Amino acid sequence: MIYDRQLLLYGPKRNTVLELSEVQRYGTDSFGDPDYVSVYGLRPAEWYAKGIRLLGRTAVECTRDAAADAIGMDIAAAASKLPRPAGALVIDPFAGSANTLVWILRHLPGVRGLGFELDSAVFERTAKNLAALKVSIDLVNTDHSRGLADVVAAPGQLLIIFIAPPWGHALSEDAGLDLRRTSPPIIEILDALIRRFERNPLLCAVQVYERVVAASLDELKARFTWSALHIYPLNKPGKNHGILLGRR
């Protein structure tokens, strides 16, 4: 049995709490690195020893430390150029492991973090993981639509949104990532954010792939007054992750 994306995301391991050996095997089988699933600043053996556990689907869908750290630094750099008379709030509508949210907040000390996670099993596991780490993040068991509808933002407050819905079948080995086919489509999420927070400055970070369908990327860029694409060369060429930063 090969521990790959198919087995952990769509197969019998999807909602199973992985043993340490399985986490390491996924890293080895898929990326040649038993420490590939490093999260919260810890290698698998380290976070496992602290009582942190991941479901199969979360091990695949999480943004590992190297990328999450880079994302956090780029977001903080972009946020430093924006006025924040009413402070800032970081929101992750699809929190999952919340690893990216953890890293963003490390680079934005003193800023509140809010995450939404619909899947009850993922939510419960992540809440326990954050408690084990003594990390203070407001994590809510709800979907992104209901969660965002309940957010009360002060006038002028900067909202920093990390947008990374499940890619699922939106990622194709041939065409790359089609941002219109994520679940839900990223364009729909962004348009809802613009309507919901029309009186607040927005800094959005959309997780992307090195190979992305150009038309879907252009649709996103058109929503912003400024945008910049960052790809992080952490994997093999053509298989790297990154973000599209955008301001309104």
C-alpha positions, -999 to 999 in steps of 0.1 A, spaced: 0 0 0 14 34 -10 6 63 14 -3 90 -11 -29 117 -17 -54 93 -30 -53 70 1 -54 97 27 -77 122 10 -102 99 -8 -95 65 6 -100 46 39 -76 68 58 -95 100 51 -111 103 85 -87 81 105 -63 95 131 -29 86 117 -2 68 137 32 85 136 46 58 113 18 65 89 25 102 89 61 95 82 53 69 56 31 94 37 60 119 37 84 92 25 62 76 -1 49 109 -16 78 133 -11 109 112 -1 109 129 33 95 113 65 94 148 81 74 163 53 42 169 75 59 193 98 33 216 114 32 241 142 70 245 140 75 208 149 86 177 130 61 147 131 79 129 159 79 161 179 43 171 175 32 135 180 50 134 213 30 164 224 -2 146 218 -10 163 185 -28 141 160 -39 146 124 -66 129 103 -55 114 70 -73 142 51 -57 169 72 -22 155 67 -27 160 29 -47 193 31 -26 211 57 0 237 47 33 224 61 56 247 81 80 258 53 52 271 32 30 284 61 60 304 75 67 319 41 30 328 37 30 344 71 60 365 63 46 377 30 13 386 45 29 405 74 51 424 49 21 434 29 1 444 60 29 466 73 24 489 43 -13 494 51 -28 518 77 -45 501 106 -62 528 126 -87 503 140 -63 474 142 -65 442 122 -82 408 123 -69 377 106 -96 352 94 -91 317 80 -125 306 66 -112 270 60 -90 265 90 -83 227 88 -52 222 110 -50 260 115 -12 257 109 -12 286 84 -32 307 108 -8 299 136 22 311 114 4 342 102 -2 353 138 34 345 147 44 372 121 16 396 133 20 396 171 -9 410 190 -34 405 162 -65 384 168 -70 352 148 -104 337 139 -109 304 121 -139 284 108 -140 247 103 -172 229 92 -160 193 95 -167 183 132 -140 157 133 -114 181 119 -126 208 142 -124 187 173 -89 174 165 -76 209 157 -91 224 188 -73 197 209 -41 203 190 -42 241 196 -50 235 233 -19 212 235 2 240 220 -14 266 243 -22 287 212 -49 313 215 -71 312 183 -109 316 181 -119 284 163 -155 280 154 -173 248 142 -192 264 113 -190 269 76 -174 299 60 -206 315 50 -222 315 84 -189 323 101 -182 354 79 -218 366 83 -213 367 121 -180 387 120 -184 422 134 -156 444 120 -149 479 134 -151 507 108 -117 509 91 -104 477 106 -80 458 83 -93 424 75 -66 399 65 -82 368 49 -64 336 41 -84 318 15 -76 281 10 -108 260 4 -103 223 -3 -88 218 -38 -103 184 -42 -106 177 -80 -97 213 -89 -61 202 -90 -52 183 -122 -18 168 -130 -22 179 -166 -37 214 -163 -27 224 -128 -50 242 -103 -83 256 -116 -93 282 -89 -129 281 -103 -133 244 -93 -123 245 -56 -150 236 -31 -165 262 -30 -151 282 -59 -127 309 -47 -143 336 -69 -176 331 -50 -158 334 -17 -140 366 -27 -172 382 -41 -190 374 -9 -162 390 11 -163 422 -10 -200 425 -5 -199 417 32 -170 440 41 -174 468 16 -164 494 43 -133 477 54 -98 474 38 -92 439 27 -58 421 23 -64 386 9 -40 357 5 -53 330 -18 -34 298 -18 -23 287 -53 -2 261 -71 28 267 -93 8 254 -123 -25 272 -123 -51 277 -150 -44 312 -163 -80 322 -169 -90 314 -133 -60 334 -119 -69 364 -141 -105 364 -127 -91 367 -92 -67 395 -101 -95 415 -116 -112 417 -81 -82 435 -66 -67 470 -69 -33 455 -64 -20 419 -65 12 400 -64 19 363 -70 44 345 -48 55 309 -54 77 291 -29 103 268 -44 101 241 -17 92 210 -38 101 197 -73 97 223 -101 61 225 -112 48 212 -79 53 242 -56 27 261 -37 23 298 -33 -2 326 -27 -18 354 -46 -18 385 -24 -45 410 -32 -57 443 -17 -89 463 -20 
